[in-house]
Amino acid sequence: MSYQAPSDSAAISVSQTPPSESGTWRDFINITKPGIIRSNLIAAFAGFWLASHWDFQYGKMIMTLLGTALVMASSCVFNNYFDRELDLKMERTRERSLPTGRLKPRVVLWYAITLGVLGIGILFIFSGVLAGIFGVLGAFVYVVIYTLWLKRSSTWSTSVGGISGAMPPVIGYVAVTGTVDMAAWLLFAMLFLWQPPHFWALGIRRVEEYRAAGYPLLPVVKGIRRTKFQMIPYLIVLIMVPILMYTYGYAGIYYMVISLALSVMWLYLALKGFRAKDDEVWAKKVFLFSINYLTLSLIAMIINTTF
């Protein structure tokens, strides 16, 4: 299946959007993508907790989570700003604050800059140089490499964009340790490997919307079956993360058993996709399972962190 951008006649510009009511505080919250921030803060907390070994610095934890949240919010607002025209072409995004005109682009741009400066500053000052560097790296990959470049030009956008999504637990971890060791790499691997299968499931569900919007997402360019195959290597390697976490003594046996069982279940569910009669129904199950996988694995890690 080849990728074709929508024709000029199908394109819709922001200037064609009918004026809408003025934005409210809810619009300013929504463009930060609170759901993404919430799930990533759990990951950042898990990284901080794992490094602390139950010996907690509550002040540093609060500032690290605040700085991480602000950096993520800034990145998401930048994403909304740069995608405002493309968002008009997708049903699930066309009612966002910028496409509808409830918020003005100039206001949103300054909002993103302000959030980013505050977040990066907090990380460097209160969480350490490494935490600040990883915050900058995550924001740069998400805004510049993913949003402005690969999302518009390559099927590699999902995989490379996973680098930014894997930063929160690493930020939490290095805020405590000040070093990048095996645990930091395993936390990075867990989130990095989780993201492509998770997002490709959403991509399969919304493949026609992405095609109409002109996004060269893997299911659009290479087809759904190829996307199913592409999920498998990530899920196979993901199985190794809980095993290595336990082997290196960062987390206990209960975490390993729970996360390993979830990883195997996810792989099994993905393999069932090759016999699925309805790809949309199957993809929805995979997408929902991936969310539960991450939440349950992180909770198990937090509870079963070694002393």
N, C-alpha and C positions, 0 to 999 in steps of 0.2 A: 504494500500500500504506500503510495507516494504522498508527500506533503504538498499541498497547494494552498497558497495564501488566498484569503477572500478577495474577490474582485473589488475594484474601486467603488463600484456602485453599492456594494454591500457595506463598505466602511462607513462608520459613523463618527463624527468628530464631536468633541466636547462642546464646541460652539453651537452645534445643532440641538443640544440638550435643552429642553424647555426649562425656563427658570423655575426654581422650587423655593419652598419656604426656607428661612434662614436656619443655619445649623444651631444645634443645642449642645450642651455638655455631653449628651449621649453620643453625638456624632464624633466628638473629639476622643471619646473613649473607644468607640467602635473601630476607628481607623488605626488604633494601636493593636488590634486583633487580640483581645483579652484571652480568648481560648488558647492561642499559641503561647502567650506569656505565661498563663497558668500552668500549662503542662511543662514548659521549659523551666519554670521556677522550681517545680518538683524535682527536676533533674539536677538543677544547680544546688538545691538543698541536699540531695542525695550525695553529690560529690563532696560538699562541705562536710557532711556528716561522716562519710566514709573516711575522709582524711583526719577527722577529729578523734576517731576511736572513742566516742562517748565523752570526751573531755572538751566541752563546748565553750567557745568564745562568743557569747550571744551578741555583743555589740558588733563585732566583725561580721557575724552571720547576717545580721539585719542590714548592714551597709552593703555587703556583697550582694545580697538578694535585691536590694533597692537599685544598686548600680546596674546589675544584670537586667533587671526589669526595664529600666529606662533605656538601656542600649537596645534591647529587643524591641521596645515600643518605637524608638526612633527608626530602626530598620524597617519595621512594618509600615510606619507612616511614610517613609521614603518610597516603599514599595507601592503604596496606594497612590502616591503623587505621580510616580513615573508610569504607572499602569492605568491612569485614569481614562485614557481613550480606549485602551483594549478592554477595560472592564465593562464598557458599554455593549460589547459584543457577546457577553456571556450572561445567561439568565440569572445565574447565582450571584453575579457581581454588579449588575447594572443598577441596582438600587442603593449602592454605596454612596457615601456622602459627597464625594467629588464628582462622579458621573451625573448625579442628579442636580448638582449645583448648590447643595446646601452649605458646602464649605468651599471657599475660594482657594485656588492653587497656591497663591502667594502666602496666604495664612498657613496652609498646611506645610509648605516648605519650611517656613520659619519655625513652626511647631516641631518638625522633625529635627532640625538643626539644634534647637534648644534642648530637646530631650537627649540627643546624642552627646552634646557637650557635657551636660549634667551627669549622665550615666558614666561616660568615660572618665570624667574627673573624679567621681566617687570611687570608681574601681582603682584608679592609680593611687589616690590618696589613702583610702581606707583598707583596700584589699591587696595591695602590692603591685609591683611593676608587671609581673607575669600575668596577673589577672587582668590588668589594664591592656596589655598587649593582646591577649586572647580576645578581649572584648572588641578592640579595634579590628582584629583579624576577622572575627565573626561578622561584624557589621560590614566590612569591606567586601567580603565574599558575597554576602546576601544582597547588598545594594548594587555594587558595581559588577561583580563577576556574574551573579545569578540574574538579578532583575534587569540590568541594562544591557547585558551581553547575551549570555547563553539561553536565557528564557525565550529570547526572540530569534535565536539562530541555530540551536543545536539540541539534539536529544540528550546530550550530556548534562543539561541543566539540572536535572533532578539529582544525579549522582554528585556533581561538584557542589551543588547547593547544600548537600548534606553536610559539608564541612562546617558551614555556619550553624546549622542546627545541632551539631555535636559540641559546640563550644560551652554551653551553660554548665554541664557537670564538670568540665575541665576548669572553668573559671572558679567554681565553688571549691574544687579540690586544691588548686594551686594557691588560692587565697589562704589556705591553712598551712600547706607544706612549703610553698615557695619554690618547689621543684617539680619537674616533669619526670615521673617515674612510671613503672609498669601499670600501676593503678590508673594513672591519668590517661595512658594510652588505651587501656581497656574501657574506661568510661567513654572516651572518644569513639572507640570502635562500636560500642553498644548503640549509641545514638546515630552514628554515621551509617551503620548497616541497617538499622531499623527504618530509616527514612525512605529510601527508594521503593521497597515493596509496599510501604504504607501509602505513599503518594501515587504510585502507579495504579494501585487499586482504585483510588479516587479518579485517576485519569481514565481508566477503563469505563467507570460509571458515567463519566461526563465527556466521553471521547468526541461526540459530535459537537458539543459546545466548544471544546478546545480547537477542533478543526475549523469551526466557523470563525473563531477569534483569531486564527492564524498562528497559534502556538505550535511549534514543532515538538510536541510531547511525544514520547516513545510510542504510545498506542496509535497516535495519529500518523506518524511517519513510517513505523515498521509494522504496525498491526498489533492486534490484541494477543494473538498466539505468541509472537516474538516477545512481547512484554511479559507474558507468563513465564517463558523460559528465562528471561532476564532476572526475574525475582529470585529464582532458585539459588544461584550462587551466594547471594547476600544472606539468605536464610540459613544456608548450610554453614557458612562461616560464623554467623551469629550464634549458633549452637555452642561454639567454643568459648564464648565470653564468660558465661557462668562457671564453666569448668575451670578456666584459668583464674577467675576471681577467687575461687575456692582453693585451687592449687597453690596460689601465691599467698594465701592466708589473709586476703582482704575482707572476705565475707565467709559466713559459715555454711554448713551443709544444708540447712533448710533453704537458704537463698538459692543454692545451687540446684537443689531438687526442684523447687518451684519454677525458677527461671528456665531450667533445662526442659522441664515438662512443657512449659508454655512455648518454648522455641520449637520443640519437636511437633507440637500440635499445629503451630503456625505453618511449618513446612508441609505437614500432611494436608492442611487445608489448601495451601497453594498448589500442591500436586493434584488435588482433586479438581482444580480448575481446568485441567486438560480434558476432562470428561463432562464438564459443566454444560448443561443444555441452555442455560440462561446466564450469559456472562455478567449482566448487570446485577443479578441477584447474587451470584457468586462473589463478585467484586465488593458488593456491600458487606457481605459477611467477613471477607478478608480485611476490609477497612476497619470495621468495628472491632474485630479481634485484635488488630494491630494496636489500637488505642488501649484496649484492656491489657494487652501484653506489656506495654511500656509501663503503665500505671502499676500493675501488680508486681512486675519485676523490680521497679524502683522501691516500692514499699517493702518488699521482701528484703532488698539490699539494706535499706535503712534499719529495719528491725533486727537483721541478722549480721550487722557489721561487727567485726571482731574487736575485742578490747585492746 
